[in-house]
Amino acid sequence: MFRTIRFHLDENVSNAIADGLRRRGIDVTTTPEQGLISVSDEEQVLFALTEGRVIFTQDADFLRLHQANVKHAGIVYCSQGSRSIGNIIRSLIMIWEWLDLDDMNSHVEFI
């Protein structure tokens, strides 16, 4: 079943990425907007799972949660400083265009 990806950006991600995705009509929430600043990574994952959102993060702790088999709706990871904001936005758009929420369920996509 096709279900469009909606993203949740953790607190380490630039607001410019959220703005760039929204300009393209992609549904995005951010940690600050949801009042989740300083909550644990597990709580971030639970929020995103409950909302059916794929987390975009530059925090490797989320990869450890995945390895520990913590249930999640999907994680997109990019190491800090490895890509420009424009490149990250283009990569997230490509994921949004080519994958659906079922594809991302408990999956990690690296950019």
DRENDO-1510 file (C-alpha; in Angstrom, 1 decimal, always signed):
<recs>
REC; n; res; u; v; w
REC; 1; MET; +0.0; +0.0; +0.0 .
REC; 2; PHE; +1.4; +3.4; -1.0 .
REC; 3; ARG; +1.7; +5.9; +1.8 .
REC; 4; THR; +3.6; +9.1; +1.2 .
REC; 5; ILE; +6.6; +9.7; +3.5 .
REC; 6; ARG; +6.3; +12.5; +6.0 .
REC; 7; PHE; +9.5; +13.6; +7.7 .
REC; 8; HIS; +10.5; +14.6; +11.3 .
REC; 9; LEU; +13.8; +16.4; +11.6 .
REC; 10; ASP; +15.6; +16.1; +14.9 .
REC; 11; GLU; +17.0; +19.0; +16.8 .
REC; 12; ASN; +20.5; +18.8; +15.2 .
REC; 13; VAL; +19.1; +19.5; +11.7 .
REC; 14; SER; +19.1; +23.0; +10.2 .
REC; 15; ASN; +15.8; +24.7; +9.8 .
REC; 16; ALA; +16.8; +25.5; +6.2 .
REC; 17; ILE; +16.2; +21.8; +5.4 .
REC; 18; ALA; +12.7; +21.9; +6.7 .
REC; 19; ASP; +12.0; +25.1; +4.8 .
REC; 20; GLY; +13.4; +23.6; +1.6 .
REC; 21; LEU; +11.3; +20.5; +1.9 .
REC; 22; ARG; +8.1; +22.5; +2.7 .
REC; 23; ARG; +8.6; +24.7; -0.3 .
REC; 24; ARG; +8.3; +21.5; -2.4 .
REC; 25; GLY; +5.1; +20.5; -0.6 .
REC; 26; ILE; +6.6; +17.9; +1.7 .
REC; 27; ASP; +5.1; +17.4; +5.1 .
REC; 28; VAL; +7.8; +18.1; +7.8 .
REC; 29; THR; +7.8; +18.5; +11.5 .
REC; 30; THR; +10.8; +19.6; +13.6 .
REC; 31; THR; +11.8; +18.8; +17.1 .
REC; 32; PRO; +11.6; +22.5; +18.2 .
REC; 33; GLU; +8.1; +23.0; +16.7 .
REC; 34; GLN; +6.8; +19.9; +18.4 .
REC; 35; GLY; +8.2; +20.9; +21.8 .
REC; 36; LEU; +10.6; +18.0; +21.9 .
REC; 37; ILE; +13.9; +19.8; +22.5 .
REC; 38; SER; +16.1; +17.8; +24.9 .
REC; 39; VAL; +13.9; +14.8; +25.0 .
REC; 40; SER; +15.6; +11.4; +24.6 .
REC; 41; ASP; +16.3; +9.9; +21.2 .
REC; 42; GLU; +13.9; +7.1; +22.2 .
REC; 43; GLU; +11.1; +9.6; +22.8 .
REC; 44; GLN; +11.9; +11.2; +19.4 .
REC; 45; VAL; +11.6; +7.8; +17.7 .
REC; 46; LEU; +8.3; +7.1; +19.5 .
REC; 47; PHE; +6.9; +10.5; +18.5 .
REC; 48; ALA; +7.9; +9.8; +14.8 .
REC; 49; LEU; +6.5; +6.2; +14.9 .
REC; 50; THR; +3.2; +7.4; +16.5 .
REC; 51; GLU; +2.9; +10.1; +13.8 .
REC; 52; GLY; +4.0; +7.8; +11.0 .
REC; 53; ARG; +7.0; +10.0; +10.2 .
REC; 54; VAL; +10.5; +9.1; +9.0 .
REC; 55; ILE; +13.2; +10.7; +11.1 .
REC; 56; PHE; +16.0; +12.6; +9.4 .
REC; 57; THR; +19.0; +13.0; +11.6 .
REC; 58; GLN; +22.7; +13.7; +11.7 .
REC; 59; ASP; +23.0; +12.0; +15.1 .
REC; 60; ALA; +24.6; +8.6; +15.0 .
REC; 61; ASP; +22.8; +7.6; +18.3 .
REC; 62; PHE; +19.7; +6.9; +16.1 .
REC; 63; LEU; +21.7; +4.3; +14.3 .
REC; 64; ARG; +22.5; +2.6; +17.6 .
REC; 65; LEU; +18.7; +2.5; +18.4 .
REC; 66; HIS; +18.1; +0.8; +15.0 .
REC; 67; GLN; +20.8; -1.7; +15.8 .
REC; 68; ALA; +19.2; -2.4; +19.2 .
REC; 69; ASN; +15.9; -3.2; +17.2 .
REC; 70; VAL; +14.0; -0.2; +18.5 .
REC; 71; LYS; +10.9; -0.1; +16.4 .
REC; 72; HIS; +10.7; +3.0; +14.1 .
REC; 73; ALA; +9.0; +4.3; +11.0 .
REC; 74; GLY; +12.3; +4.8; +9.2 .
REC; 75; ILE; +15.5; +6.7; +9.7 .
REC; 76; VAL; +17.4; +8.8; +7.1 .
REC; 77; TYR; +20.9; +9.5; +8.3 .
REC; 78; CYS; +23.6; +11.8; +7.0 .
REC; 79; SER; +26.8; +12.4; +9.0 .
REC; 80; GLN; +27.3; +16.0; +10.2 .
REC; 81; GLY; +29.2; +18.2; +7.7 .
REC; 82; SER; +29.3; +15.6; +5.0 .
REC; 83; ARG; +26.8; +17.2; +2.6 .
REC; 84; SER; +25.6; +20.6; +1.8 .
REC; 85; ILE; +22.1; +21.7; +2.8 .
REC; 86; GLY; +21.1; +21.7; -0.9 .
REC; 87; ASN; +22.4; +18.2; -1.3 .
REC; 88; ILE; +20.5; +16.9; +1.7 .
REC; 89; ILE; +17.3; +18.5; +0.5 .
REC; 90; ARG; +17.7; +16.9; -2.9 .
REC; 91; SER; +18.4; +13.5; -1.3 .
REC; 92; LEU; +15.4; +13.7; +0.9 .
REC; 93; ILE; +13.2; +14.7; -2.0 .
REC; 94; MET; +14.5; +11.7; -4.0 .
REC; 95; ILE; +13.6; +9.4; -1.0 .
REC; 96; TRP; +10.2; +11.1; -0.8 .
REC; 97; GLU; +9.6; +10.6; -4.6 .
REC; 98; TRP; +10.8; +7.0; -4.8 .
REC; 99; LEU; +10.0; +5.3; -1.5 .
REC; 100; ASP; +6.9; +5.1; +0.6 .
REC; 101; LEU; +6.3; +4.7; +4.3 .
REC; 102; ASP; +6.1; +0.9; +4.0 .
REC; 103; ASP; +9.5; +0.8; +2.3 .
REC; 104; MET; +11.0; +2.8; +5.2 .
REC; 105; ASN; +9.4; +0.9; +8.1 .
REC; 106; SER; +12.3; -0.1; +10.4 .
REC; 107; HIS; +14.8; +0.7; +7.6 .
REC; 108; VAL; +17.8; +3.1; +7.6 .
REC; 109; GLU; +18.6; +5.1; +4.5 .
REC; 110; PHE; +22.1; +6.7; +4.3 .
REC; 111; ILE; +22.7; +9.9; +2.4 .
</recs>
